[in-house]
Amino acid sequence: MPLDYPHPRLVPGRRGFTLIELLTVIAIICVLAGILQPLIGTVMRQARKARSLVLFTNLDTAFNGYRQEYGRYPIFKELNAVATPWSTNINEIDYSFILNDGDAILRRVLTADNDYLTAASTPGATNYNRNATKFLELDETFLARGDINNNGSGASSVNPYIMDGFKNTDIGVIIHTGNNQEIDEAAFATANPVQDSEGTSGGLLPKVVHNLPQDIAIYSLVLNLNDDAVNSSWVTNWPYTQYNK
């Protein structure tokens, strides 16, 4: 039976890839992948850092919103903040604590958590946010539910922790109370050291060389590409590069 179309193998000059050509293509793809991988990693880290900054900005706004509503910052004894304040004088005090300390009380109060506001707690959540005002709006990408890492083991489905863009729940906070709107650099020395997303600690604090002209400092550790906590940098709500040693 005659063929209407010539068989591909019978077409002159048509052939498949040779082994050398195939290996060359694979080698080019590998080289391109090697070039793009660090770039992709850097872009992803920058995106996570940007998300962290969005969170820190929202937290700053929430803290100040609470202050406008109730005439003071949300500093509660359950956070153990009052146990380690830095005081330059009787009217100027810096309180340092970890954001998710105290059974995530800060998140519960600032987000007007209905379960918490109606719970029988001591001294009672309604005493912290009696107007049930929602100062902070968080989507699920900023909430750690369950044991996602070593330092987020206390999070649960009903009582999640706040986490930054790197899925880190260990977020440091310093709140200044006074009139000079200036966080003393010594407050960082008395602050609780934060951990990285793998639970590695060891006195990891952001470095400052002079006072910060603001009332709220928020910071977390940014792991480098090798997950080396000691040599990593920080994400902060102040221009860190102008203050680090």
N, C-alpha and C positions, 0 to 999 in steps of 0.2 A: 504494500500500500504506500503510495507516494506521500511524502511529508509536505504539508502546506508551508511550513516554516522550517528553516534549517535548524538542526539541533545545535544548542549552544556550543557543544564540544567541537562541532564541525566548522564554526565560524573562525576564519583565519585571524590570528593575532589576539584572540580573547583568552585570558587565562586568569587564575586566582592569584592571591598573594603568595609570594615565596616566603620561606621561613625567615630569611634575613629582613624582608620588608615588614613582616609581622613583628619581629623582635624590635625593629627600629621604632615602629609606632608605639609599642608598649613602653619602650625606653623614654620616648618623648612625653608620653602621658605621665610616667613616673616623675620625670623632671618637673613638669608643670605642677603636679600635685605637691611635690616638695617645696616649690616656690610659693604656692598659694596657701598651704597649710598654716604657716606662721601668720600670714596676712589675715586669714579667716579667724584664727585664734585671737589676734589683736582686735579685730573688728567686734568679735563677740564680747571680749572683755570690756571694750569701750561702751558697748550697748548695755552691759550689765552695770557698769559704773554709772551710766546716765540714768538707769532705772533707780539705782540707789539714791542718787541725788534728788530725783523726783520724790522718792519716799521721804528723804530727810527734809526737803522743803515743806512737804505736807505735814510732817511731824512738828516742825517749827511753827507753822501756821496754827496747828491744833493747840500747841502749848500756849501760844499767845491768845488764841480764841478763848481758852479756858480762863486765862488771866483776866481778860476783858469781862467775862461773864461773872466770875466770882471774886475778882480783886486780888488774886494770888496765883502763883504757878501750882500745878498739880504735883506737890511733893508730899508723899504719904509715908507714914512710919513703917508700913509693911514693906516698903522698898528698901529699907535699911539705909536710906539716903541720909537721914538725920544723924546716923551714927558716925559718918565719916565726912563731915563738912570741912571745907577750908575757909577760914575766917581771917581776913586782913584786919578787920575791926568789927565792932559790934553791929554795925549797920550794913556791912558788905560781906555776904557769905556765898560761897560756891558749893552747891550740892552735887556730888558725883554718884552715879549709879548705873546699872545695866538696865536697858529698856525693858527687858522681859522678866526682871526680878519680881518677886512678890506675887506669884501666881498670875502673871500677866494682868495685873490690876490696871496699869496705865492703858493698855489696849481696851480693856473692858469699860473703863470710865470714858475715855476719849471717843470711843465708837458708840457710846450709849447702849452697850450690850444688854438687851432686854432680860436675858436669863440672869445676868449678874445683878442688874438693878432691882430685880424682884426677889433675889435670893436673901436668905437670912444670914448675913455676914457680920463680922465684927471689925470695925464699929458699924459697918453697913454701907453698901455701895451708894445708897440714896443720899448718904451724907456727903459723898464725893461729887455727885452730879445730880443733885435733887431736881434740877429742871429737865433732866433727861435730854440734854442738848447733844447732838451728834457733831463733835468737833473734827472727827477724822473719818474719812471714807476710804475703805481699803477693798481692793478686789482680791480674788483668791490667789493671785500670783504673789501677793505679799504676805500670805498666811501660811505658816508651817503647821500642818496637822499630822501629828504622830511623830515617831522617832526618826526624823529625816537625817539627823547627824548627832554627833556626840553631845553638842551643847544645846540641842533642841529636844532632848529626851523628855522634857516635861510637857511638851505640847500635846494636845489631844484634839479630837474632832470637834468637841464642844468648847474647848478653851485653847484655840490656836495661839501661837506666838507670832510676832511680826518678824519678817525676815527681809533682808535687803536683796538687791539684784543678783547676788552671788549665792543665794539661799543660805545666808548666814544669819542666825538668830541672835548672835552676840553683838549687840549694838550699844556702844557707850554713850552716855548723856551727862553733860554738866550744865546745871541751871544756876544762873547768878541771881541773887536777890540783893537789891540795893539800888542806889541812884546813879552810880558811875558807869553803868552798862559796860563792864569790863571784866572778863574772866581772867583771874590771875593764873599765870603760867604754873605756879606751884600746885594748883588744883589738879593738874594732870598727874603729878607725882603721887597724890593721895587717892587718885581714882582707882576703881577696880579695873584690872587689866582685862581686855577683851580677848576672845579666842578666835581662831580662824574656823572655817566651816568644817574642819575635821576634829575640832576640839583641842587643838594644840595651843597651849598658853605659854607662860614663861615671862610675865611682866611685859606683855606686848602693848605698848601705849604709843599714841602718836607723839612726835617730838615737836615741842614749841620752844622758841627762844625768847619770846616776849608775850605780853598779855594780849588776849583777843578782845577787840572792841565790839563785844556783843553779849547778849544775855544767855544764849543757848548754844552749846557746842554738841554736835552729834557726829559720831564717827564709827567706822567699822574697818576691819582689816581686809585688804584686797590681796588675795594670794597671787603670786606670780605664776607663770606657766609651768614651773616645776613644783608647785605647791610648797614652796619654801617659805614658811611663815616669818622667819627672822629677817630675811632679805626682801620681803614683800613691802608694798606701799599701803596707803590708806585712802579711803574715800571719806571725805569730810564736808561739812556744810560751811567751811571757810577755805580761803585760798591756801591750801596746805603747803604748796611749794614755797610760799613766802615766809613760812614759819618753821619748817623742819630744818634740823641741823645738817 
